[in-house]
Amino acid sequence: MVNCEHKSLRNYVKDFAENQKLDTPIYYDWDITALGRQGTINTPYLMSINRKGELAKYYSGALNLEAIQKTIDLALE
């Protein structure tokens, strides 16, 4: 997971991931470099890259736990 929130929200993001039992690594992109390389600057934006390096699924806009979990599951296939 790549988080692009402001640095001040880092603990909130970590707490959310722990509370939801998300064990996916979280990377931080505070200067929006990663999003820019993917051709988007809209947030929230969630994409799933599978083990082959292919885009499996993406969401743009408001996210809920179901969308996050489905995206993680697709990445793990």
PyMOL Python script that loads the backbone (N, CA, C, O; Angstrom):
from pymol import cmd

cmd.read_pdbstr("""\
ATOM      1  N   MET A   1       0.848  -1.162   0.000  1.00  0.00           N
ATOM      2  CA  MET A   1       0.000   0.000   0.000  1.00  0.00           C
ATOM      3  C   MET A   1       0.895   1.226   0.000  1.00  0.00           C
ATOM      4  O   MET A   1       1.916   1.270   0.687  1.00  0.00           O
ATOM      5  N   VAL A   2       0.498   2.215  -0.778  1.00  0.00           N
ATOM      6  CA  VAL A   2       1.214   3.488  -0.803  1.00  0.00           C
ATOM      7  C   VAL A   2       0.253   4.545  -0.292  1.00  0.00           C
ATOM      8  O   VAL A   2      -0.831   4.730  -0.845  1.00  0.00           O
ATOM      9  N   ASN A   3       0.654   5.235   0.763  1.00  0.00           N
ATOM     10  CA  ASN A   3      -0.187   6.258   1.353  1.00  0.00           C
ATOM     11  C   ASN A   3       0.350   7.627   0.977  1.00  0.00           C
ATOM     12  O   ASN A   3       1.549   7.886   1.088  1.00  0.00           O
ATOM     13  N   CYS A   4      -0.542   8.502   0.532  1.00  0.00           N
ATOM     14  CA  CYS A   4      -0.143   9.846   0.104  1.00  0.00           C
ATOM     15  C   CYS A   4      -0.698  10.928   1.018  1.00  0.00           C
ATOM     16  O   CYS A   4      -0.699  12.105   0.657  1.00  0.00           O
ATOM     17  N   GLU A   5      -1.162  10.546   2.178  1.00  0.00           N
ATOM     18  CA  GLU A   5      -1.685  11.534   3.114  1.00  0.00           C
ATOM     19  C   GLU A   5      -0.548  12.389   3.658  1.00  0.00           C
ATOM     20  O   GLU A   5       0.625  12.060   3.482  1.00  0.00           O
ATOM     21  N   HIS A   6      -0.896  13.473   4.312  1.00  0.00           N
ATOM     22  CA  HIS A   6       0.107  14.340   4.920  1.00  0.00           C
ATOM     23  C   HIS A   6       0.857  13.583   6.008  1.00  0.00           C
ATOM     24  O   HIS A   6       0.291  12.708   6.664  1.00  0.00           O
ATOM     25  N   LYS A   7       2.118  13.916   6.198  1.00  0.00           N
ATOM     26  CA  LYS A   7       2.956  13.233   7.193  1.00  0.00           C
ATOM     27  C   LYS A   7       2.315  13.201   8.579  1.00  0.00           C
ATOM     28  O   LYS A   7       2.527  12.257   9.340  1.00  0.00           O
ATOM     29  N   SER A   8       1.538  14.220   8.906  1.00  0.00           N
ATOM     30  CA  SER A   8       0.929  14.285  10.235  1.00  0.00           C
ATOM     31  C   SER A   8      -0.082  13.167  10.463  1.00  0.00           C
ATOM     32  O   SER A   8      -0.438  12.893  11.609  1.00  0.00           O
ATOM     33  N   LEU A   9      -0.555  12.512   9.396  1.00  0.00           N
ATOM     34  CA  LEU A   9      -1.545  11.444   9.517  1.00  0.00           C
ATOM     35  C   LEU A   9      -0.915  10.056   9.527  1.00  0.00           C
ATOM     36  O   LEU A   9      -1.631   9.054   9.510  1.00  0.00           O
ATOM     37  N   ARG A  10       0.402   9.985   9.554  1.00  0.00           N
ATOM     38  CA  ARG A  10       1.080   8.690   9.491  1.00  0.00           C
ATOM     39  C   ARG A  10       0.605   7.743  10.596  1.00  0.00           C
ATOM     40  O   ARG A  10       0.315   6.578  10.323  1.00  0.00           O
ATOM     41  N   ASN A  11       0.522   8.223  11.824  1.00  0.00           N
ATOM     42  CA  ASN A  11       0.082   7.361  12.930  1.00  0.00           C
ATOM     43  C   ASN A  11      -1.358   6.920  12.751  1.00  0.00           C
ATOM     44  O   ASN A  11      -1.699   5.787  13.093  1.00  0.00           O
ATOM     45  N   TYR A  12      -2.208   7.784  12.225  1.00  0.00           N
ATOM     46  CA  TYR A  12      -3.595   7.423  11.962  1.00  0.00           C
ATOM     47  C   TYR A  12      -3.655   6.273  10.957  1.00  0.00           C
ATOM     48  O   TYR A  12      -4.408   5.317  11.145  1.00  0.00           O
ATOM     49  N   VAL A  13      -2.861   6.367   9.892  1.00  0.00           N
ATOM     50  CA  VAL A  13      -2.838   5.330   8.855  1.00  0.00           C
ATOM     51  C   VAL A  13      -2.340   4.017   9.444  1.00  0.00           C
ATOM     52  O   VAL A  13      -2.919   2.962   9.187  1.00  0.00           O
ATOM     53  N   LYS A  14      -1.271   4.075  10.230  1.00  0.00           N
ATOM     54  CA  LYS A  14      -0.738   2.872  10.854  1.00  0.00           C
ATOM     55  C   LYS A  14      -1.762   2.238  11.793  1.00  0.00           C
ATOM     56  O   LYS A  14      -1.942   1.020  11.789  1.00  0.00           O
ATOM     57  N   ASP A  15      -2.433   3.062  12.595  1.00  0.00           N
ATOM     58  CA  ASP A  15      -3.449   2.548  13.517  1.00  0.00           C
ATOM     59  C   ASP A  15      -4.605   1.908  12.753  1.00  0.00           C
ATOM     60  O   ASP A  15      -5.098   0.851  13.145  1.00  0.00           O
ATOM     61  N   PHE A  16      -5.040   2.546  11.658  1.00  0.00           N
ATOM     62  CA  PHE A  16      -6.120   1.998  10.851  1.00  0.00           C
ATOM     63  C   PHE A  16      -5.737   0.619  10.324  1.00  0.00           C
ATOM     64  O   PHE A  16      -6.520  -0.326  10.421  1.00  0.00           O
ATOM     65  N   ALA A  17      -4.536   0.504   9.770  1.00  0.00           N
ATOM     66  CA  ALA A  17      -4.084  -0.775   9.221  1.00  0.00           C
ATOM     67  C   ALA A  17      -4.027  -1.848  10.303  1.00  0.00           C
ATOM     68  O   ALA A  17      -4.416  -2.991  10.064  1.00  0.00           O
ATOM     69  N   GLU A  18      -3.553  -1.491  11.475  1.00  0.00           N
ATOM     70  CA  GLU A  18      -3.488  -2.453  12.580  1.00  0.00           C
ATOM     71  C   GLU A  18      -4.880  -2.856  13.040  1.00  0.00           C
ATOM     72  O   GLU A  18      -5.143  -4.040  13.251  1.00  0.00           O
ATOM     73  N   ASN A  19      -5.769  -1.892  13.196  1.00  0.00           N
ATOM     74  CA  ASN A  19      -7.138  -2.181  13.648  1.00  0.00           C
ATOM     75  C   ASN A  19      -7.903  -3.045  12.655  1.00  0.00           C
ATOM     76  O   ASN A  19      -8.743  -3.855  13.050  1.00  0.00           O
ATOM     77  N   GLN A  20      -7.616  -2.875  11.365  1.00  0.00           N
ATOM     78  CA  GLN A  20      -8.298  -3.663  10.337  1.00  0.00           C
ATOM     79  C   GLN A  20      -7.544  -4.957  10.018  1.00  0.00           C
ATOM     80  O   GLN A  20      -7.944  -5.724   9.142  1.00  0.00           O
ATOM     81  N   LYS A  21      -6.449  -5.183  10.745  1.00  0.00           N
ATOM     82  CA  LYS A  21      -5.615  -6.376  10.570  1.00  0.00           C
ATOM     83  C   LYS A  21      -5.091  -6.506   9.146  1.00  0.00           C
ATOM     84  O   LYS A  21      -5.049  -7.600   8.584  1.00  0.00           O
ATOM     85  N   LEU A  22      -4.689  -5.369   8.568  1.00  0.00           N
ATOM     86  CA  LEU A  22      -4.069  -5.363   7.249  1.00  0.00           C
ATOM     87  C   LEU A  22      -2.577  -5.568   7.457  1.00  0.00           C
ATOM     88  O   LEU A  22      -1.918  -4.734   8.078  1.00  0.00           O
ATOM     89  N   ASP A  23      -2.047  -6.649   6.953  1.00  0.00           N
ATOM     90  CA  ASP A  23      -0.628  -6.919   7.166  1.00  0.00           C
ATOM     91  C   ASP A  23       0.211  -6.616   5.924  1.00  0.00           C
ATOM     92  O   ASP A  23       1.350  -7.068   5.809  1.00  0.00           O
ATOM     93  N   THR A  24      -0.356  -5.857   5.010  1.00  0.00           N
ATOM     94  CA  THR A  24       0.341  -5.442   3.802  1.00  0.00           C
ATOM     95  C   THR A  24       1.328  -4.333   4.148  1.00  0.00           C
ATOM     96  O   THR A  24       1.003  -3.458   4.951  1.00  0.00           O
ATOM     97  N   PRO A  25       2.522  -4.348   3.565  1.00  0.00           N
ATOM     98  CA  PRO A  25       3.447  -3.237   3.817  1.00  0.00           C
ATOM     99  C   PRO A  25       2.838  -1.915   3.370  1.00  0.00           C
ATOM    100  O   PRO A  25       2.125  -1.864   2.368  1.00  0.00           O
ATOM    101  N   ILE A  26       3.115  -0.858   4.104  1.00  0.00           N
ATOM    102  CA  ILE A  26       2.625   0.470   3.756  1.00  0.00           C
ATOM    103  C   ILE A  26       3.829   1.344   3.441  1.00  0.00           C
ATOM    104  O   ILE A  26       4.751   1.463   4.248  1.00  0.00           O
ATOM    105  N   TYR A  27       3.813   1.948   2.275  1.00  0.00           N
ATOM    106  CA  TYR A  27       4.847   2.888   1.857  1.00  0.00           C
ATOM    107  C   TYR A  27       4.221   4.274   1.832  1.00  0.00           C
ATOM    108  O   TYR A  27       3.015   4.407   1.627  1.00  0.00           O
ATOM    109  N   TYR A  28       5.017   5.287   2.036  1.00  0.00           N
ATOM    110  CA  TYR A  28       4.506   6.654   2.104  1.00  0.00           C
ATOM    111  C   TYR A  28       5.051   7.474   0.938  1.00  0.00           C
ATOM    112  O   TYR A  28       6.254   7.472   0.675  1.00  0.00           O
ATOM    113  N   ASP A  29       4.167   8.168   0.252  1.00  0.00           N
ATOM    114  CA  ASP A  29       4.509   8.972  -0.924  1.00  0.00           C
ATOM    115  C   ASP A  29       4.042  10.402  -0.682  1.00  0.00           C
ATOM    116  O   ASP A  29       3.090  10.868  -1.307  1.00  0.00           O
ATOM    117  N   TRP A  30       4.717  11.089   0.227  1.00  0.00           N
ATOM    118  CA  TRP A  30       4.260  12.414   0.628  1.00  0.00           C
ATOM    119  C   TRP A  30       4.432  13.467  -0.452  1.00  0.00           C
ATOM    120  O   TRP A  30       3.762  14.499  -0.402  1.00  0.00           O
ATOM    121  N   ASP A  31       5.295  13.250  -1.413  1.00  0.00           N
ATOM    122  CA  ASP A  31       5.448  14.237  -2.483  1.00  0.00           C
ATOM    123  C   ASP A  31       4.722  13.826  -3.765  1.00  0.00           C
ATOM    124  O   ASP A  31       4.913  14.453  -4.808  1.00  0.00           O
ATOM    125  N   ILE A  32       3.894  12.782  -3.702  1.00  0.00           N
ATOM    126  CA  ILE A  32       3.019  12.313  -4.788  1.00  0.00           C
ATOM    127  C   ILE A  32       3.814  11.800  -6.004  1.00  0.00           C
ATOM    128  O   ILE A  32       3.289  11.785  -7.117  1.00  0.00           O
ATOM    129  N   THR A  33       5.029  11.398  -5.807  1.00  0.00           N
ATOM    130  CA  THR A  33       5.852  10.886  -6.901  1.00  0.00           C
ATOM    131  C   THR A  33       5.268   9.613  -7.503  1.00  0.00           C
ATOM    132  O   THR A  33       5.163   9.499  -8.724  1.00  0.00           O
ATOM    133  N   ALA A  34       4.891   8.664  -6.665  1.00  0.00           N
ATOM    134  CA  ALA A  34       4.374   7.382  -7.168  1.00  0.00           C
ATOM    135  C   ALA A  34       3.083   7.572  -7.949  1.00  0.00           C
ATOM    136  O   ALA A  34       2.910   6.977  -9.012  1.00  0.00           O
ATOM    137  N   LEU A  35       2.177   8.394  -7.436  1.00  0.00           N
ATOM    138  CA  LEU A  35       0.925   8.627  -8.159  1.00  0.00           C
ATOM    139  C   LEU A  35       1.188   9.279  -9.504  1.00  0.00           C
ATOM    140  O   LEU A  35       0.558   8.926 -10.500  1.00  0.00           O
ATOM    141  N   GLY A  36       2.102  10.216  -9.539  1.00  0.00           N
ATOM    142  CA  GLY A  36       2.434  10.882 -10.796  1.00  0.00           C
ATOM    143  C   GLY A  36       2.976   9.912 -11.827  1.00  0.00           C
ATOM    144  O   GLY A  36       2.661  10.024 -13.012  1.00  0.00           O
ATOM    145  N   ARG A  37       3.780   8.968 -11.392  1.00  0.00           N
ATOM    146  CA  ARG A  37       4.330   7.970 -12.313  1.00  0.00           C
ATOM    147  C   ARG A  37       3.253   7.037 -12.845  1.00  0.00           C
ATOM    148  O   ARG A  37       3.407   6.475 -13.929  1.00  0.00           O
ATOM    149  N   GLN A  38       2.178   6.864 -12.111  1.00  0.00           N
ATOM    150  CA  GLN A  38       1.074   6.015 -12.560  1.00  0.00           C
ATOM    151  C   GLN A  38       0.080   6.792 -13.408  1.00  0.00           C
ATOM    152  O   GLN A  38      -0.890   6.218 -13.902  1.00  0.00           O
ATOM    153  N   GLY A  39       0.305   8.087 -13.585  1.00  0.00           N
ATOM    154  CA  GLY A  39      -0.558   8.892 -14.441  1.00  0.00           C
ATOM    155  C   GLY A  39      -1.801   9.408 -13.752  1.00  0.00           C
ATOM    156  O   GLY A  39      -2.777   9.755 -14.416  1.00  0.00           O
ATOM    157  N   THR A  40      -1.784   9.464 -12.438  1.00  0.00           N
ATOM    158  CA  THR A  40      -2.937   9.978 -11.715  1.00  0.00           C
ATOM    159  C   THR A  40      -2.474  10.834 -10.553  1.00  0.00           C
ATOM    160  O   THR A  40      -1.401  10.611  -9.994  1.00  0.00           O
ATOM    161  N   ILE A  41      -3.275  11.801 -10.197  1.00  0.00           N
ATOM    162  CA  ILE A  41      -2.994  12.593  -9.010  1.00  0.00           C
ATOM    163  C   ILE A  41      -4.235  12.703  -8.134  1.00  0.00           C
ATOM    164  O   ILE A  41      -4.244  13.450  -7.156  1.00  0.00           O
ATOM    165  N   ASN A  42      -5.278  11.965  -8.483  1.00  0.00           N
ATOM    166  CA  ASN A  42      -6.508  11.963  -7.683  1.00  0.00           C
ATOM    167  C   ASN A  42      -6.333  11.075  -6.467  1.00  0.00           C
ATOM    168  O   ASN A  42      -5.736  10.001  -6.551  1.00  0.00           O
ATOM    169  N   THR A  43      -6.851  11.520  -5.347  1.00  0.00           N
ATOM    170  CA  THR A  43      -6.863  10.682  -4.154  1.00  0.00           C
ATOM    171  C   THR A  43      -8.268  10.709  -3.584  1.00  0.00           C
ATOM    172  O   THR A  43      -8.953  11.716  -3.764  1.00  0.00           O
ATOM    173  N   PRO A  44      -8.737   9.695  -2.923  1.00  0.00           N
ATOM    174  CA  PRO A  44      -8.012   8.444  -2.775  1.00  0.00           C
ATOM    175  C   PRO A  44      -7.990   7.658  -4.079  1.00  0.00           C
ATOM    176  O   PRO A  44      -8.919   7.723  -4.884  1.00  0.00           O
ATOM    177  N   TYR A  45      -6.938   6.937  -4.259  1.00  0.00           N
ATOM    178  CA  TYR A  45      -6.742   6.103  -5.440  1.00  0.00           C
ATOM    179  C   TYR A  45      -6.099   4.819  -4.963  1.00  0.00           C
ATOM    180  O   TYR A  45      -5.049   4.858  -4.322  1.00  0.00           O
ATOM    181  N   LEU A  46      -6.691   3.706  -5.254  1.00  0.00           N
ATOM    182  CA  LEU A  46      -6.192   2.418  -4.790  1.00  0.00           C
ATOM    183  C   LEU A  46      -6.013   1.516  -5.989  1.00  0.00           C
ATOM    184  O   LEU A  46      -6.945   1.315  -6.768  1.00  0.00           O
ATOM    185  N   MET A  47      -4.820   0.973  -6.140  1.00  0.00           N
ATOM    186  CA  MET A  47      -4.580   0.045  -7.244  1.00  0.00           C
ATOM    187  C   MET A  47      -3.942  -1.218  -6.712  1.00  0.00           C
ATOM    188  O   MET A  47      -3.259  -1.212  -5.688  1.00  0.00           O
ATOM    189  N   SER A  48      -4.178  -2.288  -7.421  1.00  0.00           N
ATOM    190  CA  SER A  48      -3.630  -3.581  -7.057  1.00  0.00           C
ATOM    191  C   SER A  48      -2.732  -4.060  -8.184  1.00  0.00           C
ATOM    192  O   SER A  48      -3.170  -4.204  -9.326  1.00  0.00           O
ATOM    193  N   ILE A  49      -1.469  -4.305  -7.851  1.00  0.00           N
ATOM    194  CA  ILE A  49      -0.505  -4.844  -8.801  1.00  0.00           C
ATOM    195  C   ILE A  49      -0.287  -6.300  -8.411  1.00  0.00           C
ATOM    196  O   ILE A  49       0.098  -6.580  -7.275  1.00  0.00           O
ATOM    197  N   ASN A  50      -0.524  -7.224  -9.327  1.00  0.00           N
ATOM    198  CA  ASN A  50      -0.379  -8.639  -8.982  1.00  0.00           C
ATOM    199  C   ASN A  50       1.096  -9.056  -8.984  1.00  0.00           C
ATOM    200  O   ASN A  50       1.980  -8.248  -9.267  1.00  0.00           O
ATOM    201  N   ARG A  51       1.340 -10.304  -8.670  1.00  0.00           N
ATOM    202  CA  ARG A  51       2.709 -10.810  -8.568  1.00  0.00           C
ATOM    203  C   ARG A  51       3.471 -10.750  -9.882  1.00  0.00           C
ATOM    204  O   ARG A  51       4.702 -10.770  -9.894  1.00  0.00           O
ATOM    205  N   LYS A  52       2.739 -10.677 -10.991  1.00  0.00           N
ATOM    206  CA  LYS A  52       3.368 -10.578 -12.313  1.00  0.00           C
ATOM    207  C   LYS A  52       3.689  -9.128 -12.680  1.00  0.00           C
ATOM    208  O   LYS A  52       4.253  -8.864 -13.742  1.00  0.00           O
ATOM    209  N   GLY A  53       3.328  -8.189 -11.801  1.00  0.00           N
ATOM    210  CA  GLY A  53       3.571  -6.777 -12.072  1.00  0.00           C
ATOM    211  C   GLY A  53       2.496  -6.129 -12.921  1.00  0.00           C
ATOM    212  O   GLY A  53       2.694  -5.033 -13.447  1.00  0.00           O
ATOM    213  N   GLU A  54       1.357  -6.798 -13.060  1.00  0.00           N
ATOM    214  CA  GLU A  54       0.247  -6.298 -13.878  1.00  0.00           C
ATOM    215  C   GLU A  54      -0.789  -5.613 -12.994  1.00  0.00           C
ATOM    216  O   GLU A  54      -0.990  -5.995 -11.841  1.00  0.00           O
ATOM    217  N   LEU A  55      -1.440  -4.599 -13.548  1.00  0.00           N
ATOM    218  CA  LEU A  55      -2.519  -3.938 -12.839  1.00  0.00           C
ATOM    219  C   LEU A  55      -3.707  -4.880 -12.774  1.00  0.00           C
ATOM    220  O   LEU A  55      -4.255  -5.260 -13.808  1.00  0.00           O
ATOM    221  N   ALA A  56      -4.111  -5.260 -11.570  1.00  0.00           N
ATOM    222  CA  ALA A  56      -5.220  -6.198 -11.405  1.00  0.00           C
ATOM    223  C   ALA A  56      -6.549  -5.467 -11.211  1.00  0.00           C
ATOM    224  O   ALA A  56      -7.581  -5.927 -11.701  1.00  0.00           O
ATOM    225  N   LYS A  57      -6.538  -4.342 -10.507  1.00  0.00           N
ATOM    226  CA  LYS A  57      -7.774  -3.613 -10.206  1.00  0.00           C
ATOM    227  C   LYS A  57      -7.401  -2.238  -9.687  1.00  0.00           C
ATOM    228  O   LYS A  57      -6.345  -2.069  -9.077  1.00  0.00           O
ATOM    229  N   TYR A  58      -8.260  -1.249  -9.924  1.00  0.00           N
ATOM    230  CA  TYR A  58      -8.038   0.047  -9.298  1.00  0.00           C
ATOM    231  C   TYR A  58      -9.370   0.689  -8.925  1.00  0.00           C
ATOM    232  O   TYR A  58     -10.408   0.410  -9.524  1.00  0.00           O
ATOM    233  N   TYR A  59      -9.308   1.535  -7.939  1.00  0.00           N
ATOM    234  CA  TYR A  59     -10.461   2.306  -7.481  1.00  0.00           C
ATOM    235  C   TYR A  59     -10.019   3.747  -7.358  1.00  0.00           C
ATOM    236  O   TYR A  59      -8.891   4.021  -6.948  1.00  0.00           O
ATOM    237  N   SER A  60     -10.889   4.663  -7.705  1.00  0.00           N
ATOM    238  CA  SER A  60     -10.634   6.082  -7.522  1.00  0.00           C
ATOM    239  C   SER A  60     -11.845   6.669  -6.824  1.00  0.00           C
ATOM    240  O   SER A  60     -12.978   6.461  -7.257  1.00  0.00           O
ATOM    241  N   GLY A  61     -11.616   7.385  -5.769  1.00  0.00           N
ATOM    242  CA  GLY A  61     -12.716   7.979  -5.013  1.00  0.00           C
ATOM    243  C   GLY A  61     -12.808   7.371  -3.631  1.00  0.00           C
ATOM    244  O   GLY A  61     -11.878   6.708  -3.170  1.00  0.00           O
ATOM    245  N   ALA A  62     -13.924   7.597  -2.976  1.00  0.00           N
ATOM    246  CA  ALA A  62     -14.110   7.122  -1.607  1.00  0.00           C
ATOM    247  C   ALA A  62     -13.953   5.605  -1.541  1.00  0.00           C
ATOM    248  O   ALA A  62     -14.464   4.875  -2.390  1.00  0.00           O
ATOM    249  N   LEU A  63     -13.245   5.152  -0.527  1.00  0.00           N
ATOM    250  CA  LEU A  63     -12.985   3.723  -0.354  1.00  0.00           C
ATOM    251  C   LEU A  63     -13.591   3.230   0.943  1.00  0.00           C
ATOM    252  O   LEU A  63     -13.698   3.970   1.920  1.00  0.00           O
ATOM    253  N   ASN A  64     -13.985   1.972   0.936  1.00  0.00           N
ATOM    254  CA  ASN A  64     -14.440   1.342   2.161  1.00  0.00           C
ATOM    255  C   ASN A  64     -13.592   0.091   2.387  1.00  0.00           C
ATOM    256  O   ASN A  64     -12.784  -0.281   1.536  1.00  0.00           O
ATOM    257  N   LEU A  65     -13.778  -0.537   3.510  1.00  0.00           N
ATOM    258  CA  LEU A  65     -12.964  -1.696   3.855  1.00  0.00           C
ATOM    259  C   LEU A  65     -13.124  -2.820   2.831  1.00  0.00           C
ATOM    260  O   LEU A  65     -12.153  -3.507   2.516  1.00  0.00           O
ATOM    261  N   GLU A  66     -14.325  -3.014   2.313  1.00  0.00           N
ATOM    262  CA  GLU A  66     -14.564  -4.075   1.325  1.00  0.00           C
ATOM    263  C   GLU A  66     -13.719  -3.854   0.066  1.00  0.00           C
ATOM    264  O   GLU A  66     -13.118  -4.794  -0.453  1.00  0.00           O
ATOM    265  N   ALA A  67     -13.675  -2.615  -0.423  1.00  0.00           N
ATOM    266  CA  ALA A  67     -12.877  -2.308  -1.614  1.00  0.00           C
ATOM    267  C   ALA A  67     -11.393  -2.520  -1.350  1.00  0.00           C
ATOM    268  O   ALA A  67     -10.672  -3.047  -2.196  1.00  0.00           O
ATOM    269  N   ILE A  68     -10.948  -2.110  -0.179  1.00  0.00           N
ATOM    270  CA  ILE A  68      -9.532  -2.298   0.181  1.00  0.00           C
ATOM    271  C   ILE A  68      -9.193  -3.785   0.253  1.00  0.00           C
ATOM    272  O   ILE A  68      -8.172  -4.212  -0.288  1.00  0.00           O
ATOM    273  N   GLN A  69     -10.036  -4.577   0.913  1.00  0.00           N
ATOM    274  CA  GLN A  69      -9.766  -6.002   1.054  1.00  0.00           C
ATOM    275  C   GLN A  69      -9.779  -6.709  -0.298  1.00  0.00           C
ATOM    276  O   GLN A  69      -8.932  -7.562  -0.563  1.00  0.00           O
ATOM    277  N   LYS A  70     -10.741  -6.355  -1.155  1.00  0.00           N
ATOM    278  CA  LYS A  70     -10.812  -6.976  -2.481  1.00  0.00           C
ATOM    279  C   LYS A  70      -9.563  -6.651  -3.293  1.00  0.00           C
ATOM    280  O   LYS A  70      -9.049  -7.511  -4.009  1.00  0.00           O
ATOM    281  N   THR A  71      -9.083  -5.446  -3.189  1.00  0.00           N
ATOM    282  CA  THR A  71      -7.888  -5.045  -3.914  1.00  0.00           C
ATOM    283  C   THR A  71      -6.663  -5.789  -3.411  1.00  0.00           C
ATOM    284  O   THR A  71      -5.824  -6.207  -4.209  1.00  0.00           O
ATOM    285  N   ILE A  72      -6.551  -5.958  -2.121  1.00  0.00           N
ATOM    286  CA  ILE A  72      -5.442  -6.729  -1.542  1.00  0.00           C
ATOM    287  C   ILE A  72      -5.533  -8.178  -1.989  1.00  0.00           C
ATOM    288  O   ILE A  72      -4.523  -8.772  -2.366  1.00  0.00           O
ATOM    289  N   ASP A  73      -6.710  -8.745  -1.952  1.00  0.00           N
ATOM    290  CA  ASP A  73      -6.885 -10.150  -2.375  1.00  0.00           C
ATOM    291  C   ASP A  73      -6.463 -10.341  -3.836  1.00  0.00           C
ATOM    292  O   ASP A  73      -5.819 -11.336  -4.169  1.00  0.00           O
ATOM    293  N   LEU A  74      -6.821  -9.394  -4.704  1.00  0.00           N
ATOM    294  CA  LEU A  74      -6.435  -9.494  -6.110  1.00  0.00           C
ATOM    295  C   LEU A  74      -4.921  -9.412  -6.279  1.00  0.00           C
ATOM    296  O   LEU A  74      -4.355 -10.079  -7.145  1.00  0.00           O
ATOM    297  N   ALA A  75      -4.275  -8.611  -5.471  1.00  0.00           N
ATOM    298  CA  ALA A  75      -2.814  -8.495  -5.552  1.00  0.00           C
ATOM    299  C   ALA A  75      -2.134  -9.793  -5.143  1.00  0.00           C
ATOM    300  O   ALA A  75      -1.047 -10.108  -5.628  1.00  0.00           O
ATOM    301  N   LEU A  76      -2.765 -10.539  -4.262  1.00  0.00           N
ATOM    302  CA  LEU A  76      -2.158 -11.760  -3.748  1.00  0.00           C
ATOM    303  C   LEU A  76      -2.420 -12.980  -4.634  1.00  0.00           C
ATOM    304  O   LEU A  76      -1.845 -14.043  -4.403  1.00  0.00           O
ATOM    305  N   GLU A  77      -3.271 -12.840  -5.634  1.00  0.00           N
ATOM    306  CA  GLU A  77      -3.572 -13.973  -6.520  1.00  0.00           C
ATOM    307  C   GLU A  77      -2.377 -14.338  -7.372  1.00  0.00           C
ATOM    308  O   GLU A  77      -2.454 -15.269  -8.175  1.00  0.00           O
TER     309      GLU A  77
END
""", "prot")
cmd.dss("prot")
cmd.show_as("cartoon", "prot")
cmd.util.cbc("prot")
cmd.orient("prot")
